[in-house]
Amino acid sequence: MPQIVRCPICRSEVQWEGNPHRPFCSERCRLLDLGAWAEGRYRIPGKKILKDADAEKEDDDEEPR
């Protein structure tokens, strides 16, 4: 029995086995997802990473204890 999944972009049903674009239904949906990552529309939660200049400024802003 073939496993059917939904494409994360267009939500159409697609067969998992033998699909070269999985989990997407087509190359178009795969490229739309890649573009969303490149534009920064998707984010993985975590601590903000400061650039070196930002880190130095933050150190200067701290008051001595």
C-alpha positions as CSV (number, residue, x, y, z in Angstrom):
1,M,0.0,0.0,0.0
2,P,1.6,3.3,-1.1
3,Q,2.1,6.0,1.5
4,I,0.4,9.3,0.6
5,V,1.5,12.6,2.2
6,R,0.5,16.2,1.6
7,C,2.9,18.6,0.0
8,P,3.9,21.2,2.6
9,I,3.5,24.1,0.1
10,C,0.3,23.4,-2.0
11,R,-1.2,20.7,0.2
12,S,-1.9,18.4,-2.7
13,E,-1.7,14.6,-2.0
14,V,1.5,13.0,-3.3
15,Q,2.9,9.5,-3.2
16,W,6.0,9.3,-0.9
17,E,7.8,6.3,-2.5
18,G,9.4,7.0,-5.9
19,N,8.8,10.7,-5.7
20,P,12.1,12.5,-6.6
21,H,10.8,15.8,-5.0
22,R,9.6,14.4,-1.7
23,P,8.2,15.7,0.6
24,F,7.0,18.1,-2.1
25,C,4.8,17.3,-5.1
26,S,7.0,18.9,-7.7
27,E,10.2,20.8,-8.3
28,R,8.1,24.1,-8.3
29,C,7.0,23.5,-4.7
30,R,10.5,22.5,-3.7
31,L,12.0,25.7,-5.2
32,L,9.3,27.8,-3.5
33,D,10.2,26.3,-0.2
34,L,14.0,26.9,-0.8
35,G,13.2,30.6,-1.8
36,A,11.3,31.0,1.5
37,W,14.3,29.9,3.5
38,A,16.6,32.1,1.4
39,E,14.4,35.2,2.1
40,G,14.3,34.5,5.8
41,R,10.6,33.7,6.0
42,Y,11.4,30.5,8.0
43,R,13.3,30.7,11.3
44,I,14.6,28.2,13.7
45,P,14.1,29.3,17.3
46,G,17.2,29.9,19.3
47,K,19.4,32.6,20.9
48,K,20.2,35.6,18.8
49,I,23.7,35.6,17.6
50,L,25.4,39.0,17.8
51,K,27.9,40.3,15.3
52,D,31.3,41.3,16.7
53,A,30.5,45.0,16.6
54,D,27.1,44.5,18.3
55,A,28.8,42.4,21.1
56,E,31.4,45.1,21.7
57,K,28.7,47.8,21.9
58,E,26.7,45.7,24.3
59,D,29.8,45.2,26.5
60,D,30.3,49.0,26.6
61,D,26.7,49.6,27.6
62,E,27.0,47.5,30.8
63,E,27.6,49.4,34.0
64,P,30.4,48.2,36.3
65,R,29.2,46.4,39.4
